[in-house]
Structures are given as structure tokens and as C-alpha cells.
Amino acid sequence: MNGGGVDLELTVAATAENIPLLRHAVSGFLDGIEVTGDDASDVLLAVTEACTNVVQHAYRDHQGESEPRIELIADRSEEVLSIAVRDLGHGFAPRVDSPGLGLGLPVIAALTRTVEIRPLSPSGTEVLMTFALGQD
Amino acid sequence: MESRAISLARTGDGRACIVSLNGEHDLSTIADIQQSLREAATASAMVVDLTGADFIDSAVLGALIASHRDAVDSDRGWSLVVGNGAGAAVRRILELTGLNAVLPMYAEQEEALAAAEDGPIT
């Protein structure tokens, strides 16, 4: 993404321990662009759900040619905040033994202005979320 | 960084257990939460107190729902406390998922404890 605004780019190992790390990094980014209160809370919840999805689903049965990673890219341009959460695994591949409630995506959809889930080449998935800012 | 504590306490008469989550909780703390919920389930009634929680996600909600379902199935009391101190994200996800209308939820721990000790609320 390059909307000409303020960016944050992070790549970390796709582990549960890194989920709060990513959330805190986004929290700092939001502070820096003066997104606070309920707006910030919604963004952090959506980011957490997207990252949790990567850890739980994207690298299941991963064969190890590359380290499982989460990529997060945030871009604030004008009144829109865009955050992409990417994996290089198999994204939202369904599993019958999912440990969660299947609430992650509905929660993301409820918190965002738009959400797109799209495949990456040669492998991986991007969850691209946008949030409207300044709507109070 | 904020504390991410999970505490487990038993009431004086030993009839009920209180699991309190403080700080931020997500997939990274889910195993410890599930362990505390299992330990609390050895009492005839249990209360989960989110008043000190700043953040929970759907992974934590999943653990709470499983704990509640288990309590209902085994005829034990189970209540949730979301007091004034709970973070905005805690209230938000409970509202978004509609679980604030499904789980027996109270604003005060004493009230929740009394309800749990009265038996299961489905």
C-alpha cells in the first residue's frame, strides 16, 4: 500500500506470543496519528483477530520451506486508515477442528469500513481492512 | 507493558471459585486462561471477573463460552462480571458478538457470586 500517508510495516514470526507485540505496535502507530478512544480500540481488536487467524490457520501443516510469518502494513491517508495483515501460508483455509468459534471474521467485518480477503502469489493471503477516521 | 495476570481464588466456604483476568488477553494467554477455568470448574459455582481486563478477543470469548457450556451441562453455577473498570474493547466484543445477552453477566462481583451460587443460568 502506498497512499502517500504515514506507514507502519512489520514482519514477525507467526506465533501467539507476537500477537500482543503487533497490537502494541499498532497502538503506538495510532497514538502517533492521533487515533484514540473507541476508534483505536476497534482497530486494535480487528488487528488482533486478523493476526490470530494467521497463527491459528495460515500455517497449519506448514512444511517449513520458509519461516511462518505475519506481515502487517498500516497506512493512514486522509480520513482512511488501511491495515493489511498477510501470511505466506494458506490464509483462511477451512478446518473442521478449528479451536475458535469462527467469530474472528464476523468481528473484523463489524469493526471495519471494508474488509477484503485476497490470495497472494505464489502463496499466502492478505486481509485488507479499512477504517473510517474522523467520523465522530 | 501492562500486567497480564490471571488469578484464581476460592471463596471462604470453598463453594465457589473466582477467575479474574487483568490486563490484555488473547491467544498468547489462552492456555493459562483455560487452565484456570478448568481448575475453577472443580467448585460447584464459578465467577469470571473481567473488570480488570483491558482487552480480550474472540479466542478468549471462545474459552469463556466453553466454560459456561460445561458448567450448564454439569449443573454448576457460572457468572460473568464486567464492572466499570473493564476496557472498551471488552465491552465492544461482547456487544458485537451478542454474548452480552447470552452469558449471565453482572456489574458487581458479589452479585455474580450470589447468582452463580444459586445454580446454573442457561
Interface residues (C-beta under 8 A of the other chain):
Chain A: A16 E17 N18 I19 P20 R23 H24 G37 D38 S41 D42 L44 L45 T48 E49 T52 V55 Q56 P99 G100 L101 L103 G104 P106 V107 A110 L111
Chain B: M1 R4 E24 D26 L27 S28 I30 F55 D57 S58 A59 L61 G62 I65 G87 A88 A89 R92 I93 L96 T97
